């Protein structure tokens, strides 16, 4: 793949990631939806994600524990990225977002702003996934 194509993809992805920098839950959700629409339309992104998540057999169990309010992080940067992907993907479901955002964010209270739940989600899940 050429440098220009890769760089354009990275810039388009960064533009969507930057929009997640909001304190407002509904805006965060809306931009999360847009992020997944973009990623789902990019075979390169989907291939990278697929290769990442297939390495972690307990990923779904970890995600369920996080959704139940038990804070978990990966044993490696790559595993944290896989967990970040899986949680962000699940939070793109409006029902899960509405019912679990507060519970997930407050379980990671030591990681970010005390009253900014989207910032906690970004810090714990987006940074390892995108960073």
N, C-alpha and C positions, 0 to 999 in steps of 0.2 A: 504494500500500500504506500502511496506516495506521501511525502512529508506534508504537502499542502492539504491533502484530503484528511489526514490525521489531525493536523493543526486546526482545520475548519471544524471538524467534529468536536475537538476539545473545546474550542471557543463557544460553539453552540451549546455544549453541555454546561460549561461554566456560566453562561448567561442564565440558564435555567436554575442552576444551583444557587447563584447569587440572589435570585428572587425568593429563595426560602429564608432569607435573612429578614424575618419579620417577627414582631411580638404578638401578632394577632392570629389566633388559632385558625379562623376561617380562611384567612389569606394564605397561611401556611399550607392548609389542606388543598386549597385551589392550586397553588403552585406545585405542590407534590403531585397532584393529578397531571399537570402539564409536563412535569419532569418525566413521569412514567409514559405518557403518550409519546414523548420524544424518544426515550430510550427504546420503547417497544417498536419504534419505526426504524431503528438503526441496527441492522444485523451484526455489525461489529460489536456494539455494546452488548447485545444479547449473547453473542458468542463468549465474550469475556465473562459475563455474569454466569453463564452456564458452566464454564470451566471452573469458576470459583466455587459455586455452591455444590458441585458434585464431589468435592474433596472432603466435605464435612457431613458425615453420616448422621450425627446427632443434631443437625441444624434445626430441624422442625421441633424437636423436643426442647431445645434451648429457647426457641422463639415462643413456644407455648408457656414456658416458665416466665419469660419476660412479660408476656401479655397478662400473666396472672400476678404481676407485681414483684417478681423475684429478680433483682438486678443480676445480670450476668454479662461478662465480657469474654472475648476470645482469649485463648492461650497464646495466640500470635496475632500479628497485625493482619495477616491474611484472613484468619478466622474471624477477627473482629469486623473486617470488611464484609464477610459473608453474612454475619449476624446483622450488620447494619443494613445490607441489602434486603434481607428477609423481613426485618421489622419495618423498614420504610415501605416495602411492597405491601405488607399487611395493612399499614396505616393509610394506604391509598384507598382502602375500602371505607366509605363514609361511616358505616355502622361501627366498624372497629375503631376508627379514628374518634368518633364521638364517645364511645364507651370506654376506651382504653388510654387515650392520650394523657389524661391527668394521672392515672394510676402508674403508667410507665414513667412519665416525667418525674413524679415525686419519688419514685423508687431510686432515682439517680440524683437525688438532691445535692450531693456533694460535688457534682461535676460542673455545675454552671449556675446561671442566674437563678436566684431563689424564686422569683415570680414570673419567669419567662419560660413557659413550657416548650414552645418551639425551639428556643435556644438550647435547652437541655437535649432535646431530640437531635438537633443538629450536631451538638458536641459529641454525644455518645454514639450515635448511629451514622450520621452523614459524614463526619470527618474521617472515620476509618474507611468508609466505603468509597468516598471520592478523593480523600487526601492522599 
